[in-house]
Amino acid sequence: MNAWKPKLSIRLSSLLLPPNFDHPNHKTHPLTLPIRIINRSDNPLPAYETAGSAGLDLRANLAAPVTLPPLGRALIPTGLFIELPQGYEAQVRPRSGLALKRGLTMLNTPGTIDSDYRGEIGCIVVNLSAEAQTIEHGERIAQMVIARYETIQWQEVDELTATDRGAGGFGSTGKS
């Protein structure tokens, strides 16, 4: 039995595996990235709910339920602290079912968790419905997607390369 067991594994779907690749989870997760995590809640670790899920569900870590009036917002704690490798970010996104059924979504979405952040993951939840909505402890409130990113170096120039689109934006390509 392989002794390597990360507390949280993140799926990296954009990388190709060498033919001789051997990993304990290679049948369900082609390649995983071990992420250090501290869980100060009594909720389970974030998990992929289906084999094809890109996001891991985040749960509310609350001492008491939080009720949001219409258009109200609150920072909902998760009790989770993560250590991402440099070159990766975590994106906090809304859960589609929560948005559709209850009008709850995330502000500042996607919220970025940088690789050098070590504080608690919090979700800025807003109630866009016409009724008060209550968030309970342990409720799945958001999803977190781990993404690789590149850093850039600016090249200041006097003009940009011309394209057919040019400066057209905000609906300039038509309705259909």
C-alpha positions as CSV (number, residue, x, y, z in Angstrom):
1,M,0.0,0.0,0.0
2,N,1.3,3.4,-0.9
3,A,1.9,5.7,2.2
4,W,1.4,8.9,0.2
5,K,-2.0,10.3,1.3
6,P,-2.6,14.0,1.0
7,K,-5.4,15.5,3.1
8,L,-6.8,17.2,0.0
9,S,-6.1,16.3,-3.6
10,I,-6.8,18.8,-6.4
11,R,-7.4,17.5,-9.9
12,L,-5.2,18.9,-12.7
13,S,-7.0,18.1,-15.9
14,S,-4.9,20.1,-18.3
15,L,-1.8,18.0,-18.0
16,L,-0.9,14.9,-20.0
17,L,0.3,11.8,-18.2
18,P,3.4,9.9,-19.3
19,P,2.6,6.3,-20.4
20,N,4.4,4.8,-17.3
21,F,2.7,7.1,-14.8
22,D,1.7,5.3,-11.6
23,H,-0.3,7.1,-8.9
24,P,-2.6,5.7,-6.2
25,N,-5.6,7.7,-7.5
26,H,-4.8,7.6,-11.3
27,K,-8.0,5.7,-12.2
28,T,-10.4,8.4,-10.8
29,H,-8.2,11.4,-10.8
30,P,-5.6,11.4,-13.7
31,L,-3.2,13.6,-11.8
32,T,-3.6,15.1,-8.3
33,L,-1.8,17.9,-6.6
34,P,-1.4,17.6,-2.8
35,I,-2.6,20.7,-1.0
36,R,-1.9,21.4,2.7
37,I,-5.1,22.2,4.5
38,I,-6.1,23.0,8.1
39,N,-9.8,22.2,8.9
40,R,-10.9,24.1,12.1
41,S,-14.5,23.2,11.5
42,D,-16.4,20.0,12.2
43,N,-17.4,19.8,8.5
44,P,-15.8,17.3,6.1
45,L,-13.0,18.5,3.8
46,P,-14.1,20.0,0.5
47,A,-14.7,17.3,-2.0
48,Y,-15.6,16.7,-5.6
49,E,-19.3,15.7,-5.6
50,T,-19.1,13.8,-8.9
51,A,-16.2,12.3,-11.0
52,G,-16.5,15.2,-13.5
53,S,-16.8,18.1,-11.0
54,A,-14.3,20.9,-11.4
55,G,-15.1,22.5,-8.1
56,L,-14.9,21.3,-4.5
57,D,-17.9,22.3,-2.3
58,L,-17.2,24.7,0.6
59,R,-19.4,24.5,3.7
60,A,-20.4,27.2,6.2
61,N,-18.7,27.1,9.6
62,L,-21.2,28.9,11.8
63,A,-21.8,28.9,15.6
64,A,-25.4,30.1,14.8
65,P,-27.4,30.4,11.5
66,V,-27.0,33.6,9.5
67,T,-30.1,35.2,8.0
68,L,-29.6,37.6,5.1
69,P,-32.3,40.0,4.3
70,P,-33.0,40.8,0.6
71,L,-29.9,42.4,-0.9
72,G,-28.0,41.6,2.4
73,R,-24.5,40.2,2.4
74,A,-22.2,38.6,4.9
75,L,-18.7,37.0,5.0
76,I,-19.4,33.4,5.8
77,P,-16.4,31.5,7.4
78,T,-15.5,28.0,6.3
79,G,-12.9,27.1,9.0
80,L,-10.5,26.2,6.2
81,F,-6.9,27.4,5.7
82,I,-4.9,26.2,2.7
83,E,-1.4,26.4,1.4
84,L,-1.3,26.5,-2.4
85,P,1.9,26.0,-4.4
86,Q,3.2,29.1,-6.2
87,G,1.7,29.3,-9.7
88,Y,-1.8,28.2,-8.4
89,E,-4.8,30.1,-7.2
90,A,-8.1,29.0,-5.7
91,Q,-11.2,30.5,-7.2
92,V,-14.3,30.8,-5.0
93,R,-17.5,30.6,-7.1
94,P,-21.2,30.5,-6.6
95,R,-23.1,27.2,-6.5
96,S,-25.6,27.2,-9.4
97,G,-28.4,25.4,-7.5
98,L,-28.2,27.8,-4.5
99,A,-28.3,30.8,-6.9
100,L,-31.3,29.4,-8.9
101,K,-33.4,28.1,-6.0
102,R,-32.7,30.7,-3.2
103,G,-31.1,33.7,-4.9
104,L,-27.8,33.3,-3.0
105,T,-24.6,34.0,-4.8
106,M,-21.1,35.2,-4.3
107,L,-19.9,38.8,-4.5
108,N,-16.5,39.4,-6.0
109,T,-16.8,36.3,-8.1
110,P,-14.7,34.5,-8.7
111,G,-12.9,35.4,-5.5
112,T,-9.2,34.7,-5.8
113,I,-7.2,33.0,-3.0
114,D,-3.6,33.7,-3.7
115,S,-0.8,31.1,-3.1
116,D,0.7,33.2,-0.3
117,Y,-2.6,33.8,1.6
118,R,-2.7,31.8,4.8
119,G,-5.9,33.1,6.4
120,E,-9.3,31.5,6.7
121,I,-11.2,31.0,3.5
122,G,-14.4,33.2,3.7
123,C,-17.2,33.4,1.2
124,I,-18.9,36.8,0.6
125,V,-22.6,35.7,0.2
126,V,-25.3,38.0,-1.1
127,N,-29.0,37.4,-1.1
128,L,-30.5,38.6,-4.4
129,S,-34.0,37.1,-3.7
130,A,-37.0,39.1,-2.5
131,E,-37.1,37.0,0.8
132,A,-34.8,36.6,3.8
133,Q,-32.5,33.5,3.4
134,T,-30.9,31.6,6.3
135,I,-27.5,29.9,5.9
136,E,-27.0,27.0,8.3
137,H,-23.8,25.5,9.7
138,G,-22.5,22.8,7.3
139,E,-24.5,24.0,4.3
140,R,-22.6,23.9,1.0
141,I,-22.4,27.6,0.1
142,A,-19.8,27.9,-2.6
143,Q,-17.4,25.9,-4.8
144,M,-13.7,26.2,-5.0
145,V,-11.7,25.6,-8.2
146,I,-8.0,25.3,-8.2
147,A,-6.4,26.9,-11.3
148,R,-2.8,27.3,-12.6
149,Y,-1.9,30.8,-13.6
150,E,1.1,32.5,-15.4
151,T,2.8,35.7,-14.3
152,I,3.5,38.3,-17.0
153,Q,6.0,41.0,-17.8
154,W,4.6,44.2,-19.3
155,Q,6.0,45.3,-22.7
156,E,5.1,49.0,-23.0
157,V,4.5,49.9,-26.6
158,D,3.1,52.8,-28.6
159,E,0.4,50.8,-30.4
160,L,-1.1,47.3,-30.5
161,T,-1.3,44.8,-33.3
162,A,-4.5,45.4,-35.4
163,T,-7.3,42.8,-35.4
164,D,-10.7,42.5,-37.3
165,R,-12.5,43.3,-34.0
166,G,-10.3,46.2,-33.0
167,A,-11.7,48.1,-30.0
168,G,-15.2,46.7,-30.4
169,G,-16.6,45.3,-27.1
170,F,-19.7,45.2,-25.0
171,G,-22.1,43.6,-27.5
172,S,-20.2,44.7,-30.7
173,T,-20.2,41.2,-32.1
174,G,-24.0,41.1,-32.4
175,K,-26.9,39.4,-30.6
176,S,-26.6,35.8,-31.8
